[in-house]
Amino acid sequence: MAIERSILKELTNKTLDAYLAARQYDQLFFKTYFPFKRVSSLTYTTLIGDKGNMIAADVVSYDSSAPLKIRKKVNSLTGKIPAIRMKKTMTESDILEYFQLGNLADTDSKKALVELVFNDVDACFDGIQARLEWLALKVMSLGYIALAKTDNDGIVTENNIDFQVPAGNKTGVAVLWSAAVATTTPLTDIRAVQVLARANGHQLKYALMRPEQFAQFRASTEVQNEMGYYQIGSTALPKAPNLGTVNEYLLADDLPQIRIIDQSITTEDDAGDQTAGNPWSLGKVTFIHQDKLGKMLSAPLAAQISPPKQEFQAVKDNVLIAKWRDTDPVTEKTRGEINAFPSFEEADRVYYMNALNVTTWS
């Protein structure tokens, strides 16, 4: 099978680069919590607990030596940054349609032609970004990443990739949030996590959760009783507060404000079956002290360092998009790839609560 330049005359390195630069893609959570950092090697080392809390100096007399303070224990997690790749194919029939559209001059045909040329570019870029989002949300909601053939059609590790969140930072709740709303105690549960964090010298700013958990939170009688009632005639009815009302109350009560992680990523297994869902694990609530939890480490790509002469290439947000043509049979190929993986430096200052498990994280 021979490889040649793209058959699509609209494509060059320049036009591909211009298209990606101008295209506005969806904003994803990982860019806030795990922004990109370029690294020079495929090997990474994540330092866990390298920041810690401030340790006060001592008041001493003149002519005395400075007291020695112990160095905080720092753990490290090392590994190889993996490749993340996907490919799309324009078949012979797609290519024949491309030539037919090129012979038409009306506006709709020109629009359809542009979509046909660049649809696979968008799909590959979005696909790489979606996997990075999936990885970040798994880390943020579980503290580990587990890859399986059911959600990752490629070579996977045999073990979970554990980011070493301390076991003491993981708790359950007094009453399952899925239980009867009259018995659930979401505010009490959040206060318990806050007490735990403060005992470790950590301040919590946000509580991240799925929409399902926020629905359970706002429906709770405890929440509605604390936040008040609204009046219809002579009847006082409990108000199910919205997110804005909840966060006003939480802020005034010096509690972490809620952020809802509402995301849907479609994965495909090795049989080609697709499943859409929120990568954030159901029931899990994550408490953080700041937005930046780590970095999305991005390593060099061999295809970018030494590009094949048959490929058109462009890079956006560290994602390489390549276009070329196979000749037997005649097909147009598009590939997206990145060498990237999350590094979770703040793992020891993040707190996890399982709202669907009593007392323990489990």
PLY file of the C-alpha trace (Angstrom):
ply
format ascii 1.0
element vertex 362
property float x
property float y
property float z
element edge 361
property int vertex1
property int vertex2
end_header
0.00 0.00 0.00
1.55 3.28 -1.11
1.19 6.54 0.81
0.91 9.83 -1.08
-0.04 13.44 -0.52
-3.67 14.20 0.27
-6.00 14.09 -2.70
-7.94 17.09 -1.34
-6.71 20.15 -3.22
-7.91 22.52 -0.48
-5.32 21.06 1.89
-1.77 22.24 2.48
0.22 22.63 5.69
-0.74 26.31 5.62
-4.50 25.83 5.13
-4.64 23.02 7.69
-2.86 25.18 10.23
-5.11 28.16 9.45
-8.25 26.04 9.84
-7.22 24.69 13.24
-6.11 28.12 14.44
-9.45 29.69 13.52
-11.68 26.84 14.70
-13.32 27.32 18.10
-13.61 24.02 19.95
-15.53 23.24 23.14
-14.02 24.38 26.42
-13.17 21.38 28.56
-12.67 20.97 32.29
-9.15 19.55 32.04
-7.77 22.83 30.72
-8.72 24.53 33.99
-7.61 21.82 36.41
-4.76 20.21 34.42
-3.38 22.83 32.00
-0.81 21.71 29.45
2.89 21.64 30.25
5.38 20.73 27.53
8.10 18.32 28.66
11.14 17.07 26.81
10.96 13.40 27.76
8.44 10.55 27.68
9.34 9.75 31.29
7.51 11.73 33.96
7.87 12.14 37.71
5.00 13.53 39.74
5.94 14.83 43.18
3.19 14.18 45.73
3.11 16.50 48.72
5.97 18.72 47.60
4.28 21.93 48.73
2.60 21.22 52.06
1.78 23.88 54.65
3.90 26.76 55.89
6.01 25.85 58.93
6.55 28.72 61.36
10.06 29.76 62.32
10.96 29.93 66.02
11.59 32.97 68.19
15.10 32.55 69.61
17.63 34.49 71.63
20.54 36.31 70.04
23.76 34.33 69.58
21.82 31.03 69.31
21.66 28.79 66.25
18.58 28.53 64.09
16.39 25.51 65.06
16.39 22.75 62.45
13.04 21.89 60.89
12.33 18.48 59.41
11.87 18.24 55.68
8.36 17.18 54.66
8.26 13.68 53.21
7.69 13.80 49.49
6.46 10.82 47.49
6.88 10.47 43.75
5.00 8.69 41.02
6.99 7.87 37.91
6.06 6.35 34.59
5.98 6.72 30.83
3.79 9.27 29.09
1.59 7.23 26.73
0.54 7.95 23.17
-3.08 8.89 22.51
-4.15 8.42 18.89
-7.12 8.03 16.58
-7.66 7.85 12.82
-10.52 8.53 10.40
-10.94 7.38 6.81
-12.64 8.92 3.79
-13.66 6.01 1.58
-13.64 5.86 -2.21
-17.31 6.83 -2.30
-16.56 9.86 -0.07
-13.79 10.90 -2.45
-16.10 10.57 -5.46
-18.62 12.78 -3.64
-15.82 15.28 -3.02
-15.09 15.53 -6.76
-18.80 15.87 -7.58
-19.21 18.71 -5.05
-16.14 20.42 -6.51
-17.90 20.68 -9.87
-20.85 22.55 -8.36
-20.81 26.29 -7.78
-23.82 26.88 -5.50
-23.36 27.95 -1.89
-24.77 24.77 -0.32
-22.41 22.60 -2.36
-19.40 24.70 -1.38
-20.40 24.46 2.28
-20.83 20.69 1.98
-17.40 20.47 0.32
-15.68 22.30 3.18
-17.43 20.08 5.71
-16.35 16.96 3.83
-12.73 18.15 3.71
-12.49 19.12 7.38
-15.00 16.89 9.21
-12.36 14.25 9.93
-9.96 16.96 11.12
-12.54 18.10 13.67
-13.32 14.52 14.68
-9.68 13.66 15.34
-8.95 16.86 17.26
-12.12 16.50 19.33
-11.35 12.82 19.93
-7.91 13.53 21.40
-9.31 16.31 23.57
-12.14 14.04 24.72
-9.68 11.38 25.93
-7.66 14.00 27.83
-10.92 15.16 29.44
-11.81 11.57 30.28
-8.43 11.00 31.95
-8.61 14.22 33.96
-12.15 13.61 35.21
-11.28 10.05 36.26
-8.32 11.36 38.26
-10.39 14.14 39.80
-13.30 11.93 40.84
-11.46 8.72 41.80
-7.79 9.48 42.38
-6.83 6.73 39.95
-7.25 5.74 36.30
-8.42 2.29 35.20
-8.28 1.49 31.49
-10.16 -1.45 30.00
-11.12 -2.78 26.58
-14.68 -1.61 27.25
-13.68 2.05 27.16
-10.22 2.12 25.54
-9.54 0.19 22.33
-5.81 -0.12 22.67
-3.04 -1.60 24.78
-3.87 -1.00 28.43
-2.09 -1.48 31.73
-2.98 -4.48 33.86
-3.25 -2.37 37.01
-4.96 0.85 38.00
-2.76 3.94 37.82
-3.03 5.21 41.40
-2.14 8.84 42.11
-1.59 8.22 45.84
-4.34 10.33 47.36
-3.99 9.66 51.12
-6.51 7.15 52.46
-7.34 9.59 55.25
-8.58 12.11 52.65
-11.35 9.74 51.54
-14.66 9.44 53.39
-18.26 8.34 53.04
-21.42 10.06 54.30
-23.69 9.71 57.34
-26.72 8.81 55.18
-26.68 7.90 51.48
-27.63 10.93 49.41
-29.84 8.62 47.37
-31.93 7.80 50.46
-35.19 9.51 51.47
-34.65 13.27 51.36
-35.95 13.65 54.91
-32.99 11.69 56.29
-30.07 12.86 54.12
-27.59 15.33 55.59
-25.48 16.81 52.76
-24.52 19.96 54.66
-23.45 17.93 57.68
-21.38 15.69 55.38
-19.67 18.65 53.73
-18.91 20.22 57.10
-17.31 16.94 58.21
-14.97 16.99 55.23
-14.13 20.61 55.94
-13.23 19.76 59.55
-11.03 16.92 58.30
-9.24 19.19 55.83
-8.69 21.97 58.37
-7.19 19.47 60.81
-4.59 18.84 58.10
-4.05 22.56 57.57
-5.97 22.69 54.28
-8.61 25.21 53.21
-11.29 23.99 50.79
-12.84 26.30 48.19
-14.92 24.08 45.89
-16.91 20.84 45.95
-17.09 19.18 42.52
-19.95 16.79 41.76
-22.16 15.38 39.02
-25.64 16.88 38.34
-27.20 13.79 39.96
-25.50 14.54 43.28
-26.46 18.21 43.15
-30.09 17.16 42.58
-29.85 14.97 45.70
-28.20 17.81 47.61
-30.83 20.45 46.81
-33.74 18.06 47.46
-32.57 17.27 50.98
-34.81 18.47 53.80
-31.72 19.50 55.76
-30.61 21.79 52.92
-34.07 23.28 52.43
-34.60 23.81 56.15
-31.29 25.64 56.53
-31.84 27.75 53.44
-35.42 28.67 54.28
-38.90 28.43 52.81
-40.99 30.41 50.41
-44.62 31.37 51.02
-47.68 30.68 48.81
-50.73 32.12 50.48
-50.86 30.69 53.96
-48.70 27.67 53.10
-44.96 27.52 53.68
-43.35 25.26 51.09
-39.76 24.03 51.03
-37.73 25.65 48.30
-35.39 23.49 46.22
-32.63 26.10 45.78
-30.76 26.58 42.53
-26.99 26.53 42.23
-26.64 30.29 42.63
-28.70 30.33 45.82
-26.82 27.33 47.22
-23.41 28.89 46.58
-24.44 32.21 48.13
-25.40 30.33 51.27
-22.28 28.16 51.30
-20.03 31.17 50.83
-21.75 33.04 53.66
-21.36 29.97 55.89
-17.66 29.60 54.95
-18.25 26.28 53.20
-16.87 25.10 49.83
-18.95 26.25 46.87
-20.38 23.66 44.50
-19.25 23.23 40.91
-21.21 20.81 38.73
-19.28 18.54 36.38
-21.74 17.96 33.56
-19.85 16.25 30.76
-20.50 13.50 28.23
-17.73 11.59 26.47
-18.36 8.78 23.97
-15.93 5.86 24.11
-15.64 2.96 21.69
-14.66 -0.61 22.57
-12.67 -3.04 20.45
-15.89 -4.28 18.82
-16.78 -0.76 17.63
-19.66 -0.35 20.07
-19.98 3.19 21.40
-21.06 4.27 24.87
-21.73 7.86 25.94
-21.50 8.90 29.56
-20.06 11.25 32.16
-16.48 10.18 33.03
-16.95 11.64 36.52
-17.70 8.66 38.74
-21.29 8.58 40.00
-21.69 9.53 43.64
-18.23 10.98 44.07
-17.74 14.51 45.44
-14.26 16.02 45.27
-13.13 18.94 47.43
-10.31 21.16 46.21
-8.50 24.23 47.48
-7.67 25.79 44.09
-8.35 25.36 40.40
-4.96 24.05 39.30
-4.56 20.49 40.58
-1.72 19.41 38.33
-0.53 19.48 34.75
-1.33 17.68 31.53
2.20 16.69 30.57
2.73 16.77 26.80
5.81 15.09 25.35
7.42 15.36 21.88
5.96 13.49 18.92
8.25 11.61 16.54
5.97 12.39 13.59
6.29 16.10 14.34
10.06 16.06 14.87
10.64 14.20 11.60
7.46 14.58 9.54
6.86 12.16 6.66
7.10 14.05 3.38
3.74 12.63 2.26
1.82 14.19 5.18
0.30 17.59 5.66
0.52 18.48 9.35
-0.67 21.12 11.79
-0.66 21.39 15.59
-3.21 22.94 17.92
-3.11 22.64 21.74
-0.29 20.09 21.43
-2.47 17.85 19.24
-0.91 16.88 15.91
-3.31 16.51 12.97
-1.93 14.74 9.88
-3.51 14.17 6.44
-2.39 11.78 3.66
-3.71 9.41 1.00
-3.50 5.64 0.69
-3.60 4.31 -2.87
-4.79 0.70 -2.58
-7.64 1.22 -2.20
-7.83 4.98 -2.66
-8.70 6.46 0.72
-8.06 9.75 2.50
-6.65 9.40 6.01
-6.70 11.77 8.95
-4.79 11.10 12.17
-4.81 12.88 15.50
-2.19 12.18 18.13
-0.61 13.45 21.30
1.78 12.05 23.89
0.17 13.22 27.10
-0.87 12.20 30.61
-2.02 14.02 33.76
0.39 14.77 36.60
-1.44 15.20 39.94
0.82 17.31 42.18
-1.97 18.38 44.54
-3.11 14.82 45.32
-2.38 15.14 49.04
-4.52 18.29 49.36
-7.62 16.94 47.61
-10.48 15.31 49.56
-12.89 12.69 48.27
-16.36 11.89 49.56
-18.54 9.02 48.34
-22.14 10.25 48.67
-23.41 6.75 47.87
-21.50 4.93 50.59
-21.97 5.14 54.35
-19.00 6.16 56.50
-16.17 4.92 54.24
-15.01 5.76 50.72
-15.11 2.15 49.50
0 1
1 2
2 3
3 4
4 5
5 6
6 7
7 8
8 9
9 10
10 11
11 12
12 13
13 14
14 15
15 16
16 17
17 18
18 19
19 20
20 21
21 22
22 23
23 24
24 25
25 26
26 27
27 28
28 29
29 30
30 31
31 32
32 33
33 34
34 35
35 36
36 37
37 38
38 39
39 40
40 41
41 42
42 43
43 44
44 45
45 46
46 47
47 48
48 49
49 50
50 51
51 52
52 53
53 54
54 55
55 56
56 57
57 58
58 59
59 60
60 61
61 62
62 63
63 64
64 65
65 66
66 67
67 68
68 69
69 70
70 71
71 72
72 73
73 74
74 75
75 76
76 77
77 78
78 79
79 80
80 81
81 82
82 83
83 84
84 85
85 86
86 87
87 88
88 89
89 90
90 91
91 92
92 93
93 94
94 95
95 96
96 97
97 98
98 99
99 100
100 101
101 102
102 103
103 104
104 105
105 106
106 107
107 108
108 109
109 110
110 111
111 112
112 113
113 114
114 115
115 116
116 117
117 118
118 119
119 120
120 121
121 122
122 123
123 124
124 125
125 126
126 127
127 128
128 129
129 130
130 131
131 132
132 133
133 134
134 135
135 136
136 137
137 138
138 139
139 140
140 141
141 142
142 143
143 144
144 145
145 146
146 147
147 148
148 149
149 150
150 151
151 152
152 153
153 154
154 155
155 156
156 157
157 158
158 159
159 160
160 161
161 162
162 163
163 164
164 165
165 166
166 167
167 168
168 169
169 170
170 171
171 172
172 173
173 174
174 175
175 176
176 177
177 178
178 179
179 180
180 181
181 182
182 183
183 184
184 185
185 186
186 187
187 188
188 189
189 190
190 191
191 192
192 193
193 194
194 195
195 196
196 197
197 198
198 199
199 200
200 201
201 202
202 203
203 204
204 205
205 206
206 207
207 208
208 209
209 210
210 211
211 212
212 213
213 214
214 215
215 216
216 217
217 218
218 219
219 220
220 221
221 222
222 223
223 224
224 225
225 226
226 227
227 228
228 229
229 230
230 231
231 232
232 233
233 234
234 235
235 236
236 237
237 238
238 239
239 240
240 241
241 242
242 243
243 244
244 245
245 246
246 247
247 248
248 249
249 250
250 251
251 252
252 253
253 254
254 255
255 256
256 257
257 258
258 259
259 260
260 261
261 262
262 263
263 264
264 265
265 266
266 267
267 268
268 269
269 270
270 271
271 272
272 273
273 274
274 275
275 276
276 277
277 278
278 279
279 280
280 281
281 282
282 283
283 284
284 285
285 286
286 287
287 288
288 289
289 290
290 291
291 292
292 293
293 294
294 295
295 296
296 297
297 298
298 299
299 300
300 301
301 302
302 303
303 304
304 305
305 306
306 307
307 308
308 309
309 310
310 311
311 312
312 313
313 314
314 315
315 316
316 317
317 318
318 319
319 320
320 321
321 322
322 323
323 324
324 325
325 326
326 327
327 328
328 329
329 330
330 331
331 332
332 333
333 334
334 335
335 336
336 337
337 338
338 339
339 340
340 341
341 342
342 343
343 344
344 345
345 346
346 347
347 348
348 349
349 350
350 351
351 352
352 353
353 354
354 355
355 356
356 357
357 358
358 359
359 360
360 361
